[in-house]
């Protein structure tokens, strides 16, 4: 233990206040790094939250578009069936008038 004290005294004599300045700068750098890491973490969480919200919006928009396409296809099928029925009705009317 006596050796450690002498070693610390020699370090203090050789390096003096520089060691204290370096320790203070290192502490400040560690604090800055921790702050920046926290900010980066918050930014990442915000980004992924917004990304997930965007994905959900796009999914809903796509589902709504698919429903509209299905409705259009159903309307087209109904119009086609109606057209065929009208043609048949017209043919029956023509056949009935010929008699």
ZAMARGU-4260 file (C-alpha; in steps of 0.2 Angstrom, whole numbers, plus 5000, padded with zeros to 4 digits):
<rodrens>
0) 5000/5000/5000 | 5014/5011/5003 | 5021/5008/4986 | 5004/5014/4978 | 5004/5030/4988
5) 5022/5034/4982 | 5017/5029/4964 | 5002/5041/4965 | 5014/5055/4972 | 5026/5052/4958
10) 5012/5053/4945 | 5006/5069/4953 | 5023/5077/4953 | 5026/5072/4934 | 5009/5075/4927
15) 5002/5087/4940 | 4985/5095/4935 | 4985/5087/4918 | 4979/5071/4925 | 4965/5080/4933
20) 4961/5089/4917 | 4961/5072/4907 | 4950/5064/4920 | 4938/5079/4919 | 4938/5078/4900
25) 4935/5060/4900 | 4921/5061/4912 | 4913/5075/4900 | 4916/5064/4885 | 4907/5049/4893
30) 4893/5060/4898 | 4892/5067/4880 | 4892/5050/4873 | 4878/5044/4885 | 4868/5059/4880
35) 4871/5056/4861 | 4867/5037/4863 | 4850/5041/4872 | 4846/5054/4858 | 4850/5041/4845
40) 4839/5028/4854 | 4825/5040/4855 | 4826/5045/4837 | 4827/5027/4832 | 4811/5023/4842
45) 4802/5038/4834 | 4807/5033/4817 | 4801/5015/4819 | 4785/5020/4827 | 4782/5032/4812
50) 4787/5018/4800 | 4775/5006/4807 | 4761/5019/4807 | 4765/5022/4788 | 4765/5003/4785
55) 4748/5002/4793 | 4741/5016/4783 | 4747/5009/4767 | 4740/4992/4772 | 4723/5000/4776
60) 4724/5010/4759 | 4728/4994/4750 | 4713/4984/4758 | 4701/4999/4754 | 4707/4999/4736
65) 4705/4980/4734 | 4687/4982/4741 | 4683/4995/4728 | 4691/4984/4714 | 4680/4969/4720
70) 4664/4981/4720 | 4669/4987/4702 | 4671/4969/4697 | 4654/4964/4705 | 4645/4979/4696
75) 4653/4974/4680 | 4647/4956/4682 | 4629/4963/4687 | 4629/4974/4671 | 4635/4959/4660
80) 4621/4948/4668 | 4608/4962/4665 | 4614/4964/4647 | 4612/4946/4644 | 4595/4946/4652
85) 4589/4961/4642 | 4595/4952/4626 | 4585/4936/4630 | 4570/4947/4634 | 4572/4956/4618
90) 4573/4940/4608 | 4558/4933/4617 | 4548/4948/4613 | 4554/4947/4595 | 4549/4929/4594
95) 4532/4932/4602 | 4528/4946/4589 | 4533/4935/4574 | 4519/4922/4579
</rodrens>
